């Protein structure tokens, strides 16, 4: 039994090893590749459950908490930490003190989990199971490489969420692009090259800016703290910067001036990843061309990296700038919710419809995060997981339909419920989860996001409520047009388009036109169980999130978020203690 | 005891639902109704016992009993030094969330429960006959079980958030049951229409719940519906209270099919008839009425919201009655009549007087009985006619279906509001309450009892948002209501005569040669319901005061107010006469086959068409909402392609290659040019270095 502290690290390592094993297997043997991959993702998922069971929920912030309490809580929530150096540490002679000193690289392989990353790691590990299962028969060409890439992607995703070092985070952040780039580019649809390139360059362009922003944070922190070495550790940076903003007027002034630039840099990468309107156009293309597993993972987890970035970096590291850009982000989110829903309504391609619905749903997520209160942040984080589950399941279902008929055109389907009752049941559950029906997961995230935003700003909260009407409209239209009414099946085209046939040259057996088989039921089942669980008993999940969210909220409140809702104070009294960050810094400057 | 009952009531249908869902398709098959019928019956027994196990005490005057099941979600906002708490506008305006799944039983919910489970049991028994040949027999009963559970939980909700949860859950069941025969495109479309239109109402409801949450810091009934808390909010910001009331009412408009969101209910008749009876007549659609009745303390402090509720209710009642006049589909007549009767309930709720609220709730209960009876009767006809429900296709069925005929007559008389049947008592109370508002000198009771803090006289002189002084407005509403009562009697008996009389027996082809009275399993529930429809008013209405007395535990002051109010003889006599007139007119026109109806229809020309075409409301919606939204979505699709992806993204992606074009002419391949450039550059460099040195 290994020490439990290494668990996050092990969870990154297991899929990496798995990828190697898959590649080692005989290239021609599809069975060997897929069974190895499946065993590996199940093992990782079991490890993620161990992660949950070993995660101890700390006490929430005491009343009238100060920075010390907050720091203490952050320390408690960050569990199962492990840290390795890149190089072996050297011992050198310190010329000044004359003593020996251990010199280590400031960049470390540091892993840990807290309440924010916990569920995202579980989500990544969970979604891999349906991703492997839906590829079972769909991937004919070079299966070993496909599954190896998928496992690399899993390692990257778990790494992104558990990395506690900025450089490590960034490496994983970019690393997730590469497997998906190949998955789309090699196993995708007819326009896969263009889709893969657009997806890669678009997101890379944003994330390079994000990297500059992250580096600037590191440099600024060192400069302001007069430390001799750079620190890349995310928790240390967060603590140090928050302390600098709060304590010294000179530092606060400095951060006041640079934070809008940092925010802009972070925003560039994360907003594209989310994707926030108007940076969403890479998404439908990538989804349409991606193989089913690619779509499941892209929508299910990759988009979450963007919102995770906002929650992990933008909000705690530049709280003042985040608050200052409240209206910008909230308006983009609200526009995205409604615009994405309208676009989804106009689509004739099932995958495009689901892709645009992602734009709409991720809008709710950002709306929750930028509500700057615990209810909203909880909602935003829940919404990330819920969207991963329901949209992942939707894409899986679309893939199953595609395997049977090789078309995604909504108009060519009708009345399938009669022929595929199991699929109809699964689709109804997933569709209603996506609509936000209470009792299923979608509701918990949407309602808390909206409540949080409503508390902060009534207008945005109310406007985005309109998204739930449109959401019901386009989702139920999809269900009605494909599964209800008279049975209408697309003509089975044995003549594939040339590109497809190239890849499925030895695909002589079609998926039989039968209802879901056991493999497909398992793929959907692992998603439907948490869909009900989160819907019926969200407290199990939110209880573990909150200790990590509260300190962020406290910082945001101290940095002016409290003023946002000030215009509509419930008891009719305007808060007097808290001042806007600008005013605060001005006061500080004058007092100096 | 109460504790056990409250837990048991929702549990039985839920277990039945699970049981049927798991074992229905394989093993239960045509016995799938048994678990659900048993679950509903047990639940009904518990609900009846519950009526007697909520005794009020000194410490607990309402006799309410709350059982917390589990913590659904708890989110605590940090209280940080230097940041004011939520009450003072801090903490991001958020009071934190403490949502529990709890069951709250009081006399109001117990009444609803008893009615709901009783009607549900009968409908399930009836459905076991009606749905007998359906291939998805088990699916039907599984969803009905889920519905009964959800509706029970809705009624037992202890907070607005929980109410919203089950509000949507019953909407889901409604969607699934309307679209039960999903292969019929109309059924699939009707189910979706119901859900989406309801979502529009839910939009308002959710906004109302959010507003309650940020105003009161909680959504628990115990905290929100607290007289002192409400009074404080009202004093601070009366508009806030009105906004909350109107938002909640929007939800009620959707669920209870009020104008202008009533359009989904007639289409919902595409579902199996037992569903129409249970969900779209007796129980689910009354959830809006229940919600407003539950929020009586809120509405009492907002005269504006009251007048809105009344006016919407009255418009709906009148409009739906006018449409019902010309419909040929028996189920649609009943559907519009449901819309109309729900309008009556809101008319009563909007009076703001406790008598009106009591009347509305009583009408809810009696309506559940006689409307379920009428729908099941219509289903019985439909069953015999081989699925045909168009009244032009059959007539003179009295001999053929004697039991259905008699029970339908009882239901029709109750709906028409003829004494001493139940409909008379409840409708009369509502009209009496409206009349009271129209003649304020009668009103002394509620003000004196101190339950309405604002003096009624002062309220009555206020000008409502509709431009009329309150008394005049309610006077108008009273007469419109009375006119609607006349229409109700007329269209009910039009349908009755057209079906069971109107010349010699005629049976559509679809029925074949063996059209017959329905089996006993379908007829017995009709008899039970008709006893209820006949006697409920007499037993529990004004004469005995039992209903008001029981409800008065939850709505303090109701019993006294009702007692003072007594029976308004003017109203009673007028509405009886009006109902008799309606029945008589229908007798003249439709008892025997006659040319009068055609002549009248031709005479009324445009009005007939307006009524037949349901005031073109579906078309108006299509033109004003559906088409523009579809157009907008196509426009956004185009804009996304042209502007966002085309101009913005592709435009930006061109920049690097454009930048690359700029220095391209320099690389022209001419050695002379390169030499020249080198020389010039060296010269510039040297000049720069030298000039810097000097």
Interface residues (C-beta under 8 A of the other chain):
Chain A: X60 X61 X63 X64 X65 X66 X70 X201 X202 X278 X280 X281 X282 X339 X342 X343 X345 X346 X347 X371 X372 X373 X374 X375 X376 X378 X415 X417 X418 X432 X437 X438 X439 X443 X444 X447 X448 X450 X451 X452 X454 X455 X456 X461 X462 X465 X466 X468 X469 X470 X472 X473 X476 X477 X479 X480 X483 X484 X485 X486 X487 X537 X538 X539 X542 X543 X546 X550 X551 X553 X554 X556 X557 X558 X561 X562 X564 X565 X566 X568 X569 X570 X571 X572 X573 X574 X575 X576 X577 X578
Chain B: X70 X71 X72 X73 X74 X75 X76 X77 X78 X79 X80 X81 X82 X83 X84 X86 X87 X88 X89 X90 X91 X92 X93 X94 X95 X96 X97 X161 X164 X165 X166 X168 X169 X172 X175 X179 X182 X183 X184 X185 X187 X188 X189 X191 X192 X195 X196 X199 X200 X202 X203 X206 X207 X210 X211 X213 X214 X215 X217 X236 X237 X629 X630 X632 X633 X634 X636 X637 X640 X644 X645 X648 X649 X653
